[in-house]
Amino acid sequence: MANSLKLPPGPVGSVGQRSVIWVRKNLFNSWLNSILTLLAIAFVLWIVPPIIEWAFVNSTFTPTIEACRAVSGACWGFVNANLRLILFGVYPFDQQWRPLLAMIVLGGIIVASLAGVKYPRMQKLIIPMWVIGIPVIAILMWGGVLGLTYVQNSAWGGLPLTLILSTIGIVFAFPLGLLLALGRQSNMPAIKTLSVVYIEVIRGVPLITVLFMASVMFPLFLPDGVSIDKLLRAQIGIILFTAAYLAEVFRGGLQAVPRGQFEAGDSLGLSYWQSMRLIILPQALRLVIPPTVNSFISMFKDTTLVVIIGLFDLLGAVKLALRSDPAWTRYYVEGYVFAAAIFFLICYSMGRYSAYLEKELRKGERR
Amino acid sequence: MKMKTILAAGAMSVAAIAANNAHAGAALDGIKAKGFVQCGVNTGLPGFSAANAEGKWEGLDVDVCRAVAAALLGDAEKVQYTPMTAAQRFTALQSGEIDILSRNTTWTLTRDAKLGLTFGGVNYYDGQGFLVPKALGVSHATELDGATVCVEPGTTTELNLADYFRAKGMSFEPVVIENINETTAAFFAGRCDVYTTDASGLASVRQTMAPNPDDYVILPEIISKEPLGPAVAQGDDQWADLVRWSLMAMVEAEELGVNSGNVDDMKKSENPAIQRLLGVSPGMGEALGVDEEWAYRIIKQVGNYGESYKSNVTAKLGLERGLNALWTDGGLQYAIPVR
């Protein structure tokens, strides 16, 4: 208090006074706003305490049915008891260190690749990391060599499956989408038509249809004994689907690059690929970071659709756990909240990284 | 012209599938060579096929596959599971992605004759029923005129329901909800008078989802027949036989009082039926194309039908044997003689 007395007199008083002024100016500056503020406060008071009570106060983490029946709140015991089933699906229990390790490797490569923006020295390592990393992950998941027992990929599930489907999906859909976008801009009629037809056809059908065709219709057209694996079919379906959407995103970026930039490339005597790589794409891709990440996020969430073809991604594994014992079935809200939390964490991180990336790449412009 | 070529190619590949399926005995050799049975199961139906907390598949349907693996490969654990949705299951069998489909599949004429399947018997007799609150004061389905009924869409359940009410000249108001959890939640919240699905499903819902199971009652009327059993692709009779008789051996063992605990002692039995089943007097295994201990291993490793039923259906769903009791106990399970 003694300090505040020494402050020079001005429009700002004590913290208390200032907040009162702020509140009056922003929350109660008119009748309508006052009513809306009060309603919002009432809504928060009405909705939040019961949720906290349900989730934290009246809940239990004890992994038994009895403990869950005894409480009126959330039964986190369901998640606790079935954690490994939810995270790893029906992967053999004693081998679950393998998908865990594979996830760590995958996470490490992703983080290292993303850090490449900040640390240019990392950039040279990105491609070698993926070239080595993907086979390592494949060996860990499948096994069959180096003394690891073979695990069919019909037994893969949970978080590793979600991460693999979406990461491989992004890694392959990105270049394919880029080629399609360039193809659509091309002067060669055959390539242009092919790209347009591909993009429009794929965008015209829902992902669920693509997955369904891949899993139900496609095998009938293969000769007996030749069966392309279910997971691979789903993965290819996801890649083809995402590529079509990305192509349109990239086309937006390409069209936003001024005509003069293309001409500049030509006048320097650069070939088509050189001018694309050195002049056009760096500008075009930077412009479309938000919609690109948007596509990634939506694709990440779309991987949950593989549940309709009998693959257990994270969400599917929650359903599997709910049915592991009928006694758990009634605690589905807890299971879905847990899955939602993991999905939110990953999607939110993607969103934050996209914001960071935009800021990093704009540094040149702000100079 | 181009279209015709594509169509012709399509027709040829379908014909090729049909031709390839016709190699008798190929499946048996193929499975022996790869060392495991590929088994199509439900993506999660407690008591029939569901993963336990350790991710291991368990259930009455799963045990059929385990029995076949025990008979052919000597080890009930030599099974790989492919979880199947209802839409995928027949394609997967036709295309050879799975060897057996053991996924609570109803045996019907069209599926048997038209879809190119061969059913290996019935491991569970189910049928559609009704669950009502006791407070409704209804004791028979015939009193349900004008009721609101909770039902999942796109199932034969929905069709059977409409058929039944029409046949009885009654009206009903369907409350159609996509997801089973929400359907049952709606029922227990009182949004409809009646909940209908297969009787096994009703029992488990009543047992596990009801606030107080005693407040609800399953009506005695069963309005449809749902004989569920394992199926294989048509065209390989030896393989179909092995699946059929693996299931029969489990029922026969229960009829003869042979179980996983006493099967070793039973080998010394004087009963000729038991001697034939357990391979003490040889011939059965040879006829099926496996060794003579096939049924012994099924009973030792998987158990007889009653044991499998008890540890899966009764333990998980609290269901008594009912229609699935042995014929000697008033049920429908009846083993064709193993001789």
Interface residues (C-beta under 8 A of the other chain):
Chain A: A81 N82 R84 L85 F88 G89 V90 Y91 P92 F93 Q152 S154 A155 G157 F212 S215 V216 M217 P219 L220 F221 L222 P223 D224 G225 S227 K230 V307 I308 I309 G310 L311 F312 G316 K319 L320 A321 L322 R323 S324 D325 P326 A327 T329 R330 Y332
Chain B: G10 S13 V14 A16 I17 N20 N21 T43 G44 L45 P46 G47 A50 A51 N52 A53 E54 G55 K56 W57 Q80 Y81 T82 P83 M84 T85 A87 Q88 T91 A92 Q94 S95 G96 E97 N181 S204 Q207 T208 M209 K316 L317
